[in-house]
Amino acid sequence: MAASADKRVTERPFGPFERMLAMRYLGAKREHGGLAFISVVSVIGITLGVWALILTMSIMNGFRLELISKIVGFEPHVFIDTRGAPAPTIETLMADLRSRPGVEAVEPIHEGFGLASAYGRSQGIEIRGVRPEDLRTNKLVAGSIADGQRAMANPNEPWPRTPVGQGSLDRFGDEGALSKDIVLGSSFAYSLGVGVGDRVKVTQPDGPSTPAGRSPRSITYTVSAIYHAGNDRYDRLMGFLPIEASKNLFGYNDGYPIVGVRLANPNAANDFAESIAGNVPYRVQSWIQRSSTYVTALEVERNVMRLILFIVVVITALNIITGVLMLVKNKARDIAILRTIGATRAGVVRIFMMTGTVLGMVGVGTGVLLGVLCAIYIAPIQHFLEWLFNVELFPADIYQLDSLPAKLEWGEVAWVGSMAFVVTLFMSIIPSMWAARLNPVEALRFE
């Protein structure tokens, strides 16, 4: 008879008997020695910690993707400084770059800084001279202007929530060096108080030499289009001129100061820059190096935020130790009886470990579900909260984006869920081992 009882109690690890006891302890009421309120609090804490970790990481991923996509969509991916080189040499270099694999476009660029004035207002501006055909193929600039044209042509359709451009690029740069067309960013045009068709005077201080020194040079341009790239850095500071008109404004005569290269894979910009740096006598810089401040800051912020929130998950999981310890204390008599009839120490560990692990699984599973849903439906949630509290939760002038972004990476979700489960499993083992060390004689002494 005793052998039969021992066989029933000491069956295979994590068998039906051990699972039955673990689930029974989970379902017991507080007055019957069941789980304390602290265990419920620990489940809620783990849920909130995992939810916050997944949602925050998704927002950080979306933020990084949106910001970088604006940069690689607006800027060339590799910059070659060709100042001082004669025009034929630059043309040969551009032809060689176009023949390289992975190159989508090669475009000459001229850059300069000036002061734009209109209607009594003045503001510094970064002038970028580009070929008209290159500007028309720029998806961010030309695309926003085309969206504005479609919206104006279809007044019965709802206006896009995201701002769109205005005007047209059809006649941009038709007059070459004498062209008076200028394309401005939406934020810059708003701050200067101009629209399509208005006149803007651009002054650059390094003009022609005179006996009294260099005199400023000013040319008045007509706003032919206003773009909206969705990045406040560009929308507020950048204006486009036809490249020959830009060179004329700044007195740059021969060749082009910068050659930009657009790649099929922008992430390969560093490798491409290194591959040509040793073959040309010019300084070569990728968009990653040129925007290293943004890229590095985003990566550091993302890693620090992940670490902080993971620590929050660990702290909330510590409550499982308290909850399981209280359960062990309430079930001391049951543990003593189990040990008396043949249950092993390992069996007791497994029973209470399963109890704590189930609590952790409930918290982790619920947190993962909430985090995934919130990341997927982040835009409606943002709009609802802005409407409810009548406040802008994501100012574009601070974050340089139009709306709160979120990109769900399933590998990261799996990592968060796995690490949180491992933490709760470890927190469950500690009190379970304490339960296995309980002396049956001491537990039953006063029973």
N, C-alpha and C positions, 0 to 999 in steps of 0.2 A: 504493500500500500504506500509506504514512504517513498519507495523508488518511483512509483507511478506519479506521486505528487511532485517529486523533484524533477521528473521529466517534463511535467506540465509547466512548472515555473521556469526552469532553466532551458527553455527551448531556444531555437536559433535567434541570433541577434536581430533586433528590429522586427521580430515576428509578430503575429496577431495579438499575443498576450501583452507584450510590451506596448504595442500601439493602442490597445484597448485601455490600458491603465492611463497612458498619457492623455488620451482624448477624454477619459472620464474625469481626470483632474482638471482639465481645461474647462469642462462643462459644469463642474461642481459650483454651487452657490457659495457666497462668502461665509455664511453662517455654518456651512458644512465643511469648512476648511479649504474652500476653493481659492481661485486667484484673487489677489488684492486689487484695489483700485489703481495702485501704482502700475500694475501690469497693463491695464487699459491705457493709462497715460503714456506708457512706454511705446505701445503700438501706435498711438496717435503721433507721438514725437518722431518715431521712425518714418511714418507716412509723410509727415510734413518735411522732414529732412531730405528724404529721397525725392519727393516732389520738387522741392526747391532746387536741389542739385541738378536734376534733369532739365527743369525749365530754365534755370540760369545758364547752364551750359549750352542749351539750344539757342537761347537769345545771344549769347556770346559768339557762337558759331555763325548765326545769322548776321550779327553785327559785323563780324570780320569778313564774311562773304560779300555782304552788300558794299561795304566800304572798299574792299579790294576790287570788286567788280566795277565800281565806278572809276577807280584809278586805271585799271587795265583797259577799260572801255574808252576812257577819255584820252589817256596819254599813250604815246608809243611805248613799247616794251623795252627797247634798248635805245640809248642816246649815245651818239658819237659826236664829239666836239671837233669840228672841222674848221674852226676859226683860223684864218691866215692861209688856208690852202686855196690854190687857184681853182677856178670853176671847172676846167677840164678834168683835173684830178678828182674832184668831188663827183663828177658825173661818172667817171670810171669806177669809183668806189661804190656808187649807188647801183650801177649795173652788176657789179660783182656780188653785192648783197642780195639782189633780187634773184640771182641764180642759186643761192644756197637753199638747201632743203629746210622746210619748216617756216620759211619767210612768206608772209602774206602780202606785205606792202612795205615800201620804202618811201619816206616822205621828207623833203627838206623843211626845215623850220627856222624861223627867225624870232627871237624873243627880246623884249625890251620893256622898260617901265616908264610910265608917264603920268600925267595929271589930266583927268577928264573933267570937263566943265560944261554945265548946261543949266539954264534957268537960275543962275546965281549960286549954284551948288558946285562943289569941286570934290573930287575923290581920286585917290591913287588907283591906277589900273595897270595890270600886267598885260601887255600887248603880245599876242602870238601871231606871227605871220605864217600862213599856210597856203598851199596851193588850193584854189577853189574846189578842184575835183577831190582832194583829200578831205576837205571839210564836209563835202556832200556825202562821202562814204563813212563818216564818223557816226556810228549808230546812236550814241548818246545825244550828240548835238543835232544832227539832221533828223534823227528819229523823233525827238521831242517837238521840233518845229513841224514835222509832218503830222504828228498827233494833233497839234493845235489847228492845223489847216483842216483836218478831217472833222474836228469838233465844231469849227466855225461853219463848215459846209453842211453839217447835219444838226441844225438847232433843235430838232425834235428829240434827239437822243440825249440821255443824261450826260452832264458834263463830267469828265473824269475827276475822281477825287484827288489824284496826284496832279500837281500843276503841270501844264504843258507849255510848249513854246509858242511863239507868234512870228508872223512874217513869212518870208520866203528866201531861199538860197538860189533861186533860179538865175538871177542876174548878178550874183555876188562875184566880184572880181572881173567883170567883163571888160573894164577899161585898163586892166593891167596896173602899171605903176601909178597911173593917174586916177585909179579907182578911189571913190569916196564912200565906199560901203564899209560898214563896221557891224559886227555881230556881238552882242553883249549878253552876259548872264542875267537871269531873271532877278536875282537879288540885287545885283549892281544897278540894273535899269530902274528898279523900284526905289533904291536909295537916292539915285540921281534924279528921279522924277521924269524919266523919258520913256517913250514908247516907240513903236515902229513908225518910221517916217520923220522922227525928230532929229535935230542936228546936235552933234556933240563935238566940242573942240578938244583935241588931244594935244597936249604940250609936252615936249621932252626937253630937258635942260641942256643937253649936250649938242647944241646946234652949230652953225657955221662960225668960224673964227672971225673976229673983228678986232680993230685996234684996242678996243676996251675989253677984249676977252671973248669967250664964247657966248653967243646969244641964244636964248631958247628958240626952238622951232615949233610952230603951232600950225595944225591943219584941222579944218572942220570936216567932219564926216557925217553921213546920214545913216541912221540905224536901219538896216535892211531886215534884221531878224533878231529875235530874242530867244535864247535857248534855256532849257531847264534840265540840267544834268542830274539833279537830285543830290548833289554833294555841294554843301554850302561853300566849301573851299574854292570850287570852280565857279559856281553861280555868282559869288560875291566879288571875285577878284579878276576874272579872266575876260578878255575881249579879243576877238579875231579880226585880223585884216588880211587881205590878199598879200601874199609874201612879197611881191614886188612893191606894193604900196607901203608895207611895213619897212622894207629896206630903204625906201625913199624917205620915210619919216625920220628914221634914225641915221641916215647918211651912210648906210652900209652898201658898198659898191660891188665887191667881187665875191662870187660864190655864195655859199650858205654857211652860217655859223654852226648849225646843228643838223645832223641827219638822224631821223628817227626810223626805227625798224619795228614793225608789228609782226608778231609771231603767231603761229597757229596754236601753240601752247605757251601762254604767258608765264607759267610756272618754270619753264625752262630758260627764262631770260638770263639768269646768272651763268648757266653753262654756255649759252650762246655768246654772252659778252666775253667770257674767258677764252672762248675758241677764236675770237677775232682780235682780241686785245694784243696778242703777240704778233699778228700779221699786219697791223696798221699802226702808223706812228701818231695815233690820236688817243685821247682819253675816251674810254668806253665805260658806260655806266648803265646798269639795268634799272628797271622801275623799282625793283626790290631795294636796291641800294639807294636810289633817289628818294624813296619813301620809307626808308628804314625806321624812322621815328614812329610812324603809324604801325608798321608791321611788328616791330619789337614791343611796342606798348600794348598792342592787342594780345600778343602771345603771353607776355608777363601777366597781364590782368586776367587772362583766361586761366592760367595755371594757378595763380594765387587764389582766385575765386573758387576753383575746384578744390583746393586744399582746405580752405576755410569751411566750405560747406560739408566736406567729408568729415572734418573734425566735429561739426554739428551732429552728423549722423552717428558718429562714435559716442558722443556725449549722451544722446538720447537713447542709444542702445544700452548704455550702462544701467538704465532703469530696469532692464530685463534681469540683471543680477539680483536687484532688490526684490523684484516680483517673485522670481523662482526661489530665492532664499526664504521668503515668507511662506511660500507654498510648502517648501521642505519642512519648515518649522511646524506648520499646521498638520502635515501628513507624517510626522515623526512616528506615530504609532503604526501607521500602515507600512512604513519602511521597515520598522522592527519586525513586524509579522512576516513581511516578505523575506527578510534575511533569515528569519527563524525556520521557515519552511523550505529554504534552499536557494533563494534568489542570490545571485552573485553580485559583487560590488559593481562589476561592469554592467550588469543588467539594470541596476538602480541608476547608474550614470546615464544609460541610454534612455530610460523612461523620462527622467527630468530634463535631459538634453532635448528630447523630442518636444516636450512641453514648451520650453523656451524657444526652440527653433520655430515651432508653429506660430508663436507670437511674432517672431521676427519676419517669417514668411508673409504673414497677413499684412504687417506694416510695410514691408518692401514691395509686395505685389500691389497694394493699394496706392503706394507712392508712385510706383512706375506707371500705373494706369493713369493717375491724375496728371503726372508730368507729361506723358505722351499726348494726352488729350489737350492740355493747355498749350503745349508747343504747336500742335496742329492748328488749333483754333485761336491763336494768339491775336490775330487782327480783330476778329469780332469781339473778343474779350477787351482789348484795348479801347475800341470804339464805344463799347457799352460803359466802361468805367469812366471814360472822358465825358460821356453824356450824363452819367449818373452824378458825378462830382463837379461837372462843369469846369474842368481843369485840363490843361494840355500835359499829358504824362510823358511825352517824348518830344521836347522842343527841337526843331530842326536846326536852329542856329547853334545849338550846343553839340548835338550828336551828328550833324551833317548828313542826316538821312530824313526821308519823308515820313516814315512810319516805323513802328517797332518790328524788327526782323526776328525770325526764328528759323533755324535749320536743324531738323532732327536727324542725328546720326545714330543709327541703330547699333553700331558697334559701341558707341559711348554709352547708350542706354544699357546694353548688356553688361558693360564694365561696371557701371554704377550699381545695377541690380546684383551682380555677382559679389562685388566688394561689400555691399551692405549686408548681403546674406552671410558672407564669411564672418563679418563683424558680429552679427547677432548669434551665429553658431558658436563663436569663441566666448561670447558673453554668457551663453547657456551652459557651456562646459564647466565654467568655474563653480557655480553653485551646485551643479550636478555632482561634481567630485566631492564637494563637502557633504552632500546627502549620502554618498556611498561610504563615507567614513563614520557615519552615525553608528554608535554602539547599541545593538538591540537590547542588551541588558539594562543600560541606563535609560533607554526610551520606554521600557515596559516596567520599570521599577515601581512606579506609582499608579499603574493601571490596575 
